[in-house]
């Protein structure tokens, strides 16, 4: 077994590096090719003692939903207004039916809320004040219905830096 020990470690390392790089390339492709959409934020919680400063995001499109009336996993169907702010149309379990002007965002349901995969925004400690007035989360979505948070925006649709 000692004879193969380093070979097994090397193979595992190569597989790990391959999977990590594949994940990075997917995120980079999503940033470059994804559709930019603004999601209206609902009230948020801007502090975590264990993780430092961060904002737990809650989106308006996931508010006021009876969790027992929708599937545990599925798609939030949204339409964009003239300035790319997403408005919820419905929740559905499958990719179809979908109209031409509608887009999908994957969601999963926990015991008390709905997650679209962009629920936390981390920032430098002590900079929480400038993010308190965030009105929108800027999200990129791709054709595979994945989402990636790219920043927080104020009421004038300016990126908060």
C-alpha positions, -999 to +999 in steps of 0.1 A: +000+000+000+029+024+008+040+019-028+007+035-041+003+061-014+018+090-033+001+080-065-033+081-049-026+114-032-014+129-065-045+116-084-068+130-057-050+164-059-054+165-096-091+157-094-096+184-067-078+210-087-098+201-118-131+204-100-121+237-084-110+252-117-142+240-134-162+258-107-142+290-111-146+289-149-184+285-145-186+315-123-164+336-147-186+326-176-217+335-156-202+369-148-194+375-185-224+361-202-251+362-176-282+384-178-279+413-153-310+418-132-318+438-101-338+422-073-356+444-049-344+437-013-367+432+016-354+440+052-320+426+059-298+417+089-263+434+087-242+416+112-228+382+121-206+378+152-188+347+139-182+358+103-176+395+107-197+421+088-221+407+063-256+413+051-282+385+051-302+393+020-339+387+016-356+395-017-390+409-023-397+382-049-396+356-022-418+374+003-454+367+011-454+331+000-471+302+016-442+277+017-465+247+017-481+258-015-449+256-037-424+227-044-393+223-022-371+229-053-380+247-085-379+279-104-390+314-096-404+329-129-396+366-132-402+394-158-380+424-161-393+460-162-377+487-184-347+491-161-341+453-155-358+451-121-372+416-117-409+412-108-421+378-096-447+361-119-450+327-103-432+297-088-431+264-107-415+230-104-403+225-140-385+247-166-417+248-187-441+265-193-422+297-199-432+327-220-408+347-243-404+376-219-399+355-187-367+342-170-361+315-145-341+316-112-334+284-093-347+283-058-346+259-029-369+260+001-358+257+037-381+254+067-387+292+069-377+308+037-368+305+000-331+307-012-321+317-047-284+312-041-274+348-034-284+353+003-253+367+018-231+398+010-198+401+028-180+434+033-151+448+052-156+452+089-168+487+099-183+495+064-218+483+073-233+518+073-229+524+036-247+491+028-277+498+051-294+518+024-291+491-002-324+488-022-314+462-048-292+432-052-275+430-086-276+394-098-264+377-130-284+348-142-275+324-170-294+301-193-291+272-169-310+293-143-280+298-120-276+331-101-246+350-088-247+381-067-225+409-082-232+438-059-257+459-039-273+490-054-289+521-039-323+536-048-308+554-077-294+521-091-258+530-083-234+503-072-225+507-036-187+504-032 
